[in-house]
Amino acid sequence: MDLIKAIANSVKIPRASEFETADLRSAEKAGLSFSGNQFASGFQQASSLIGNPSLAGNVLDVQPQNKPIFQLNQLPVSLDPDAYKDARSGSNPNGDLKPLFAFRQLVDPVPKFDPNYFASSYSTEMLYANFLNGATILRNDPFVSGVIANAKKQFEEEYFQDMDGTSGDWRPVYASPEDWATADISRFSEVSVDLNNSSENGLFGTIQGKEKLQWNLGGQTTQAMNPETKIESLDMKYLFVEFRRPWFNLLLFKMNQWYLSGQQAGFCSSGSSKVNEGAFPLIPTGMLIARDVKLNANWHQDDKTIMDKSLASSDTAYLGPFLMSGPASHKPSIQIIAWVSEVIPLSPKVDAP
């Protein structure tokens, strides 16, 4: 089994209810903003808006839910905890906007549809705004009209002014747990991943393709791991950080009866976790940060030489996102090893007339 799939099948995450903070629960109750796992309750809310559940069913495309997609970082992502601590939130109303904005910038890019995580040039917030404002309703359907009007209201209300004082705004993405950047190691879960005996029934799906583990020494990518190296197991401590967007309404992409001018069905997303060439195939919903990572492998001599070189020079060495070695004086940092995303449903579901 490959490394990405083995990790995806081994890690566990708490229930969404264990992540929720009071302010986010209130925001969800007030409107129609849900993650993929909240869609069922969202359907009930949406139906109540028009008092006709059967009508809601006519315009909702209820399909089997894809598993969340697990993507391993190809390159190391090391963060300074100080840049993200004390962020403003509902439970920390006097917190700093700068770390909240920094977190929003970190998680805003739409991931490319690839086995490994790569940030595309597209912004989640900007794409969503374009689709929301560009959606044209067919036959003036009352349910679709109500949901889109509600979604626009949410989007317009949930914002902050640009940090530099210029005209413009940005929308927050909240983390749960809120103190993830300074969380003590005692709150991390432990996992041992056996690549030779890993379960096939994990919480996450993966995107098929070739793994791309590369060595990075002293901040410079050098070469790919030798294909003759066989990774046997991985041990690590990890913390899952969930993302909350009170301005985002997944129901828009679940609905029928709307289109985008000049575009074909599936322009946003094909809804598939196999092949998806849409502009908005995935939305990040969480990330995995890790500490004390240990890779056990039958190393090819090329890779042994790289590790010996890093130890001799005291350079920081990474294999993919995994910190393999570093100087004793190396400042503690946060290592993001993977991202979790929801597959955006097939949308729009009809071609423009």
Helices and strands as residue ranges (DSSP letters): H 3-8, H 16-19, H 22-30, G 36-38, H 39-50, H 53-59, E 69-79, G 81-83, H 97-107, E 109-111, E 116-117, E 119-123, H 124-134, E 135-137, G 138-140, H 142-157, E 160-161, E 169-170, E 174-176, G 180-182, G 185-187, E 189-194, E 214-217, E 220-224, E 230-244, H 251-254, E 258-260, E 282-298, H 301-313, E 317-319, E 322-325, E 334-343
